[in-house]
């Protein structure tokens, strides 16, 4: 066995949600280091913005350093990411986290993103009594997980003839963009009853915009994910609930799978890390565990 293993985490963008992924990855590395007596290093390499060209560039830079494996959350479909094919040609193990994998040769670590969107949309429909105007904010539109959530939410809302769906903006996985987009939507639709989103940037920006507009309680928000700013907004009553991924587990399982891949172990097609439903009734437990 090698005396040192080095793995790289490449998220979509620098963001608090990915900080949680990194914490899980570092914790798993510490565990393996202690149990195996092997020096395991995890390098975290976030792009400054969610962008296909920038992520490809970072992945190429990562490949040049010859790591033992790379975990990446893609901003576009696998077939559109030239760097992924280059990594595989070089024999560097790759796993995807928080992203589905249509390629049987690449393991996906995450959850059912369509189901996550359905859970959020179903919750919102009940909150607004199946009627009214609802905005849906997109994340980074080409990101496979964001796209699956968005399409699933629209499919649920379209079942109800008394719900009118309006464009909720596109945040491109940026919190300030989400706030600006949500502010415009709230101003354009003063009768808005509900708001959905597709990533962890959307709810933070939407919650801020709702507070600034004096719409707390008037516009029901069901979000994605459960990082601390989202939990605090649920506690305050600005967000009603969230359909949440488990980022620390995604980071932990990414490192565990890359370690196994470095040993030549046959990899599973997918690992489901689950979905948690966070509400105002159970948010205190999640806040107690938040760093």
C-alpha positions in Angstrom: 0.0 0.0 0.0 1.2 3.5 -0.8 2.6 5.5 2.1 0.7 8.6 1.0 -2.5 9.1 -0.9 -3.8 12.5 -2.2 -7.3 13.1 -3.3 -8.9 16.3 -4.7 -12.4 17.8 -4.1 -13.6 20.1 -6.9 -17.0 21.7 -6.2 -19.1 23.8 -8.6 -18.1 27.0 -6.8 -16.8 28.3 -3.5 -19.9 28.2 -1.3 -20.8 27.4 2.4 -22.5 24.1 1.3 -19.3 22.8 -0.2 -17.5 23.8 3.0 -19.6 21.1 4.6 -18.7 18.6 1.9 -15.0 19.4 2.6 -15.5 18.9 6.3 -16.9 15.4 5.7 -14.1 14.6 3.3 -11.4 15.7 5.8 -13.1 13.7 8.6 -13.0 10.6 6.5 -9.4 11.2 5.6 -8.5 11.5 9.3 -10.3 8.3 10.0 -8.5 6.4 7.3 -5.2 7.9 8.2 -5.6 6.7 11.8 -6.9 3.2 11.0 -4.5 2.5 8.1 -1.4 4.3 9.1 -1.3 6.0 5.7 -0.9 9.7 5.2 -4.0 10.8 3.3 -4.2 14.4 2.0 -7.4 16.0 0.7 -7.0 19.2 -1.3 -10.0 21.4 -1.8 -10.0 23.3 -5.1 -13.2 25.4 -5.5 -13.7 27.6 -8.6 -14.4 31.3 -7.9 -17.7 31.1 -9.9 -19.9 28.3 -11.3 -18.6 28.1 -14.8 -17.9 25.3 -17.2 -14.6 26.7 -18.5 -13.3 27.5 -15.1 -14.2 24.0 -13.7 -12.6 22.3 -16.7 -9.4 24.4 -16.1 -9.3 23.5 -12.4 -9.8 19.8 -13.2 -6.9 19.9 -15.8 -4.7 21.6 -13.2 -5.7 18.9 -10.7 -4.8 16.2 -13.3 -1.4 17.7 -13.8 -0.6 17.1 -10.1 -1.2 13.3 -10.6 -3.5 12.7 -7.6 -4.8 9.3 -6.5 -8.4 10.4 -7.3 -10.7 13.3 -7.8 -14.3 14.0 -6.6 -16.2 16.6 -8.6 -19.7 18.2 -8.6 -20.2 19.0 -12.3 -21.6 22.2 -13.6 -22.6 20.5 -16.8 -23.4 17.0 -18.1 -20.5 14.5 -18.1 -20.4 14.4 -21.9 -19.8 18.2 -22.0 -16.9 18.2 -19.6 -13.8 17.5 -21.6 -11.6 17.3 -18.5 -13.5 14.3 -17.2 -12.5 12.3 -20.3 -8.9 13.4 -20.0 -8.8 12.3 -16.3 -10.1 8.9 -17.3 -7.6 8.6 -20.1 -4.8 9.3 -17.6 -6.2 6.5 -15.3 -7.1 8.9 -12.5 -10.1 7.6 -10.5 -13.1 10.0 -10.6 -16.3 10.1 -8.6 -19.2 12.6 -8.8 -20.8 14.0 -5.7 -24.1 15.8 -5.6 -24.4 15.0 -9.3 -26.0 12.1 -11.2 -23.8 9.9 -13.4 -25.2 8.5 -16.7 -21.9 6.8 -17.2 -21.7 3.3 -15.7 -17.9 3.8 -15.3 -18.3 6.8 -13.0 -19.7 6.4 -9.4 -22.3 9.0 -8.3 -22.5 9.9 -4.7 -25.6 11.9 -3.6 -29.4 11.5 -3.6 -32.4 11.3 -5.9 -32.6 14.9 -7.1 -35.9 14.6 -8.8 -37.4 13.1 -5.6 -35.8 16.0 -3.6 -37.6 18.5 -5.9 -40.9 16.6 -5.6 -40.7 16.6 -1.8 -40.2 20.4 -1.8 -42.9 21.1 -4.3 -45.5 18.8 -2.6 -44.8 20.6 0.7 -45.3 24.0 -0.8 -48.5 23.0 -2.6 -50.0 22.0 0.8 -48.8 25.2 2.5 -50.6 27.4 -0.1 -53.7 25.1 -0.1 -53.2 24.1 -3.8 -53.8 27.6 -5.2 -52.0 30.8 -6.0 -48.9 32.1 -7.8 -45.6 30.3 -7.3 -42.1 31.3 -8.4 -39.4 28.7 -9.1 -35.8 29.9 -9.1 -33.3 27.9 -11.1 -29.7 27.3 -9.9 -27.0 26.8 -12.5 -29.3 25.6 -15.4 -26.9 23.1 -17.0 -26.0 21.4 -13.7 -27.6 18.0 -13.8 -28.8 18.0 -10.2 -30.2 21.5 -10.4 -32.0 20.7 -13.6 -33.6 17.5 -12.3 -34.9 19.3 -9.2 -36.3 22.2 -11.3 -38.0 19.9 -13.8 -39.5 17.8 -11.0 -40.9 20.8 -9.2 -42.5 22.1 -12.4 -44.1 18.7 -13.0 -45.7 18.7 -9.5 -47.0 22.3 -9.8 -48.5 21.6 -13.3 -50.8 19.1 -11.7 -52.8 21.9 -10.0 -54.9 24.1 -12.3 -55.3 26.8 -9.6 -51.5 27.2 -9.3 -49.9 29.8 -11.6 -46.1 29.2 -12.1 -44.0 32.3 -12.8 -40.3 32.7 -13.5 -38.4 32.9 -10.2 -35.0 33.9 -11.7 -31.7 32.1 -12.2 -29.2 32.4 -9.4 -26.2 30.5 -11.0 -25.4 29.2 -7.6 -24.6 32.7 -6.2 -26.3 34.0 -3.1 -26.2 37.7 -4.0 -27.6 37.0 -7.5 -30.4 35.0 -5.8 -31.2 37.9 -3.6 -31.3 40.3 -6.5 -33.4 38.0 -8.6 -35.9 37.3 -5.8 -36.2 41.0 -5.1 -37.2 41.7 -8.7 -39.7 38.8 -8.7 -41.3 40.0 -5.4 -41.7 43.5 -6.8 -43.1 42.2 -10.1 -45.6 39.8 -8.4 -47.0 41.4 -5.3 -49.6 38.6 -5.0 -46.9 35.8 -5.0 -47.8 33.1 -2.5 -44.9 30.7 -2.8 -41.3 30.3 -3.8 -39.2 27.2 -4.7 -35.5 26.9 -5.6 -33.0 24.3 -6.8 -29.8 24.8 -4.9 -28.4 26.1 -1.6 -27.8 29.6 -2.9 -31.4 30.2 -3.8 -33.0 30.0 -0.3 -30.5 32.2 1.3 -31.0 35.0 -1.2 -34.8 34.5 -1.3 -35.0 34.7 2.5 -33.1 37.9 2.5 -35.2 39.4 -0.2 -38.4 38.4 1.6 -37.3 40.1 4.8 -36.3 43.2 2.9 -39.7 43.3 1.2 -41.6 42.8 4.4 -43.1 39.6 3.1 -42.2 37.2 5.9 -45.2 34.8 6.3 -46.9 36.2 3.2 -44.7 34.3 0.8 -44.2 30.6 1.7 -40.7 29.4 0.9 -39.6 25.7 0.7 -35.9 25.4 0.1 -33.2 23.0 -0.8 -30.5 21.9 1.6 -29.8 22.6 5.3 -26.6 24.6 5.9 -26.6 27.0 8.8 -28.0 30.2 7.1 -31.0 28.1 5.8 -31.6 26.5 9.2 -31.6 30.0 10.8 -34.1 31.2 8.2 -36.3 28.2 9.0 -36.0 29.0 12.8 -37.0 32.6 12.1 -40.0 31.5 10.1 -38.8 33.1 6.9 -38.5 29.7 5.3 -41.1 27.1 6.1 -39.2 23.9 5.3 -36.3 22.4 3.3 -35.7 19.2 1.3 -32.1 18.8 2.2 -29.0 16.9 1.0 -26.4 15.6 3.5 -23.2 17.3 2.4 -20.8 16.0 5.0 -21.8 12.4 4.2 -21.3 13.2 0.5 -17.7 14.4 1.2 -17.0 11.4 3.5 -18.3 8.8 1.0 -16.4 10.5 -1.8 -13.0 10.0 -0.1 -14.0 6.4 1.0 -14.8 5.5 -2.6 -11.7 7.2 -4.0 -9.6 5.2 -1.5 -11.2 2.0 -2.6 -10.7 3.0 -6.3 -7.0 3.5 -5.6 -6.9 -0.1 -4.5 -8.5 -1.3 -7.7 -11.8 -2.2 -6.0 -14.8 -2.5 -8.3 -16.9 0.6 -7.8 -20.7 0.8 -7.4 -22.7 2.8 -9.9 -24.4 5.0 -7.2 -24.4 5.6 -3.5 -27.5 7.2 -2.1 -26.7 9.5 0.9 -30.4 10.3 1.5 -32.7 13.3 1.8 -33.7 15.0 5.1 -36.9 17.1 5.5 -36.3 20.0 7.8 -39.2 21.9 9.2 -39.8 24.5 12.0 -40.7 21.6 14.2 -37.4 19.8 14.0 -34.9 22.6 13.0 -33.5 23.0 16.5 -32.0 19.5 16.3 -30.2 20.4 13.1 -29.1 23.8 14.4 -27.6 22.0 17.4 -25.4 19.9 15.1 -24.4 22.9 12.8 -20.9 24.2 13.1 
